[in-house]
Amino acid sequence: MPTILRELTGIEAASTRYMGLHVATKILIPLFLSISILFTKDPLAAISLIVISALTCKLAGIPLSAMKKYVVVIGSMTSFIALSFVLFAHLPGRVFYEATLLRIEAEKGVFEWKILVTDTALSYAATFIARIFAMVLTAILLLGTVTDRDFVWGLRSVGLPFGACVAASLFFRGIQLFVSDFMTIREAMSARGVDFERTSLARRFLLYANALIPLLSLMITRSYEMSLALEARGIAPSTRAKAVYHRFAFRRRDLGITLTYLAVMMAFILWWLLW
Amino acid sequence: MKDLYKLDLRVLTVREMSAPRRVTWMHIVTFAFATAISYVLGVVSSLIFPVLGAPGVSALYVAAAIYVPLGVWMGAWGALAGYVSCFFLGLYPSGYSVIQSLIWSWADFIEAIVPAAIFRLAKVDPDFTAKRPWAAKLLPLFISMGTALLFIGIVVQVLWGAKYGEPFVTFYVYSVYIGTALALIGIVLGLIAGHAKTWIAHILGIIGASVLSGLWGAGSLTYFNLPPPLPAELFWPVFVGWVLGDLVVLSVIATALLVALTPVFKRTGLYVKGWWA
């Protein structure tokens, strides 16, 4: 069963034991880890969280090469964080490097924009950058382990009406449909001589804007047909399922794993409180 | 044929007035597909036109152009589509954690709810028929440039003008005057482009959605998330990038979409008159 957003991320856990866990457990693990990010205030805590998150991904059978999908994000964020602590935030501490970039003699004093590298700035930057890695790993864990079916069955098992379950299901199927529609429109444009690789950013923006009208027209047609089909079957959006074909069981294994990650989160909170 | 089309619309309006409005499959299915399409566009735009260092934030966030029309057409469903698609956009390709994404996503909810609220609270029935197409084409240019100049002037004044005085104050004064003049020309163009109430509501929607969603989006990335992924010092660069990008995209693409597809939405019965139905 495909994991959520697999069409775009391509991330899928290989461990059948992990995938056999209750959907609540699979959601709670990344949730507890992401709460822990909040309580990492120094590089050591952040690195510990990276290690735990990476190990969890490994146990779930998600290859760490999935991080490749986020290389641009990690690269741009880390460089931006480093630049912001050097260019915008002038944190006091032991100065390693200082240079003035811009100096304007203003009416009420001198405006200066400078590069300032201090030990405090480097420590802050390291914490923020380490947090980015932890953030990405928890996102990978959630996306790689929760399937569409988990999601829809989860909604049904908590008693939500068909309207909510169908909407969730259609959203995940819709992504695949619109990605393929988008590619078709893009190919049609290329067939008419548009070279997306060589066009300027402004022209590319207009090209993508033009692609929106057929894309939305397709959405309207699909919505119309799909809703007529659902109404023809006599199902009302507020109907609740009386029978389910599959029942999730929250086993002892689920409880144990959930409690372990709850303990990990509590440990990070204690670390934050005590140090 | 044209008369027949008008007749159809009239019959629909009479039916709508007589029957109580309720949520149907049409609303739910359109919401689900609108969420999917917004997500795909969000991914495409944040990969093609990224704001360096703020993943999920795009200098030209094409998906935002859909949220405004969705808010106008579908009311709260459009806003919900914005929230859900932005939540998943936070997970991929932005790489935010679940909690960060849950908080950050309100930015795109705001993006759609602001125009939805303006149209519904002012009881404006959207009629984007352009009586003077040239005015409708020029309007986005003047509104986006005017508001952008006004916005840059205010940012310069807040950050440096108040503290250092000249020459920042002069820059602020000129940019505010020129920006206001351009925005006023845009408003006049809106008044003569077609149905005045519709176009004024649309202009207010564009400006309100850009600034308010920018405040929440940049704020949740730098100030009040759990934890904010970026340092607080980056609030202004992210905020300015967000608002300027949104102004361009909303005024250019959202206007085109509203003009082209509002009649289709009304004709097919997908149009949501109230908040949910």
Chai-1 contact restraints between the chains, C-beta under 6 A:
chainA,res_idxA,chainB,res_idxB,connection_type,confidence,min_distance_angstrom,max_distance_angstrom,comment,restraint_id
A,L5,B,Y92,contact,1.0,0.0,6.0,A-B,restraint_1
A,L8,B,V43,contact,1.0,0.0,6.0,A-B,restraint_2
A,T9,B,Y92,contact,1.0,0.0,6.0,A-B,restraint_3
A,P30,B,V98,contact,1.0,0.0,6.0,A-B,restraint_4
A,L31,B,V98,contact,1.0,0.0,6.0,A-B,restraint_5
A,S34,B,S97,contact,1.0,0.0,6.0,A-B,restraint_6
A,S34,B,V98,contact,1.0,0.0,6.0,A-B,restraint_7
A,S34,B,I99,contact,1.0,0.0,6.0,A-B,restraint_8
A,I37,B,S97,contact,1.0,0.0,6.0,A-B,restraint_9
A,L38,B,L226,contact,1.0,0.0,6.0,A-B,restraint_10
A,L38,B,P227,contact,1.0,0.0,6.0,A-B,restraint_11
A,Y70,B,G95,contact,1.0,0.0,6.0,A-B,restraint_12
A,V73,B,P55,contact,1.0,0.0,6.0,A-B,restraint_13
A,V73,B,G95,contact,1.0,0.0,6.0,A-B,restraint_14
A,S76,B,L52,contact,1.0,0.0,6.0,A-B,restraint_15
A,S76,B,G53,contact,1.0,0.0,6.0,A-B,restraint_16
A,M77,B,G53,contact,1.0,0.0,6.0,A-B,restraint_17
A,F80,B,L52,contact,1.0,0.0,6.0,A-B,restraint_18
A,F80,B,G53,contact,1.0,0.0,6.0,A-B,restraint_19
A,S84,B,P231,contact,1.0,0.0,6.0,A-B,restraint_20
A,S84,B,E233,contact,1.0,0.0,6.0,A-B,restraint_21
A,S84,B,L234,contact,1.0,0.0,6.0,A-B,restraint_22
A,F88,B,E233,contact,1.0,0.0,6.0,A-B,restraint_23
A,A89,B,E233,contact,1.0,0.0,6.0,A-B,restraint_24
A,A106,B,Y164,contact,1.0,0.0,6.0,A-B,restraint_25
A,A106,B,G165,contact,1.0,0.0,6.0,A-B,restraint_26
A,E107,B,G165,contact,1.0,0.0,6.0,A-B,restraint_27
A,E107,B,E166,contact,1.0,0.0,6.0,A-B,restraint_28
A,K108,B,Y164,contact,1.0,0.0,6.0,A-B,restraint_29
A,K108,B,G165,contact,1.0,0.0,6.0,A-B,restraint_30
A,G109,B,Y164,contact,1.0,0.0,6.0,A-B,restraint_31
A,F111,B,Y164,contact,1.0,0.0,6.0,A-B,restraint_32
A,M135,B,G95,contact,1.0,0.0,6.0,A-B,restraint_33
A,M135,B,Y96,contact,1.0,0.0,6.0,A-B,restraint_34
A,M135,B,S97,contact,1.0,0.0,6.0,A-B,restraint_35
A,V136,B,G95,contact,1.0,0.0,6.0,A-B,restraint_36
A,T138,B,S97,contact,1.0,0.0,6.0,A-B,restraint_37
A,A139,B,L91,contact,1.0,0.0,6.0,A-B,restraint_38
A,A139,B,G95,contact,1.0,0.0,6.0,A-B,restraint_39
A,L143,B,L91,contact,1.0,0.0,6.0,A-B,restraint_40
A,L143,B,Y92,contact,1.0,0.0,6.0,A-B,restraint_41
A,G163,B,I28,contact,1.0,0.0,6.0,A-B,restraint_42
A,A167,B,I28,contact,1.0,0.0,6.0,A-B,restraint_43
A,A167,B,A32,contact,1.0,0.0,6.0,A-B,restraint_44
A,L170,B,A32,contact,1.0,0.0,6.0,A-B,restraint_45
A,F171,B,A32,contact,1.0,0.0,6.0,A-B,restraint_46
A,F171,B,T35,contact,1.0,0.0,6.0,A-B,restraint_47
A,F171,B,A36,contact,1.0,0.0,6.0,A-B,restraint_48
A,G174,B,A32,contact,1.0,0.0,6.0,A-B,restraint_49
A,G174,B,F33,contact,1.0,0.0,6.0,A-B,restraint_50
A,G174,B,A36,contact,1.0,0.0,6.0,A-B,restraint_51
A,I175,B,A36,contact,1.0,0.0,6.0,A-B,restraint_52
A,F178,B,A36,contact,1.0,0.0,6.0,A-B,restraint_53
A,F178,B,I37,contact,1.0,0.0,6.0,A-B,restraint_54
A,F178,B,V40,contact,1.0,0.0,6.0,A-B,restraint_55
A,V179,B,V40,contact,1.0,0.0,6.0,A-B,restraint_56
A,F205,B,L60,contact,1.0,0.0,6.0,A-B,restraint_57
A,Y208,B,V62,contact,1.0,0.0,6.0,A-B,restraint_58
A,A209,B,I253,contact,1.0,0.0,6.0,A-B,restraint_59
A,I213,B,A260,contact,1.0,0.0,6.0,A-B,restraint_60
A,L216,B,L261,contact,1.0,0.0,6.0,A-B,restraint_61
A,M219,B,F33,contact,1.0,0.0,6.0,A-B,restraint_62
A,M219,B,I37,contact,1.0,0.0,6.0,A-B,restraint_63
A,R222,B,F33,contact,1.0,0.0,6.0,A-B,restraint_64
A,S223,B,V29,contact,1.0,0.0,6.0,A-B,restraint_65
A,S223,B,T30,contact,1.0,0.0,6.0,A-B,restraint_66
A,S223,B,F33,contact,1.0,0.0,6.0,A-B,restraint_67
A,Y224,B,T268,contact,1.0,0.0,6.0,A-B,restraint_68
A,M226,B,V29,contact,1.0,0.0,6.0,A-B,restraint_69
A,S227,B,W25,contact,1.0,0.0,6.0,A-B,restraint_70
A,S227,B,M26,contact,1.0,0.0,6.0,A-B,restraint_71
A,S227,B,V29,contact,1.0,0.0,6.0,A-B,restraint_72
A,L230,B,W25,contact,1.0,0.0,6.0,A-B,restraint_73
A,E231,B,W25,contact,1.0,0.0,6.0,A-B,restraint_74
A,P237,B,W25,contact,1.0,0.0,6.0,A-B,restraint_75
A,P237,B,I28,contact,1.0,0.0,6.0,A-B,restraint_76
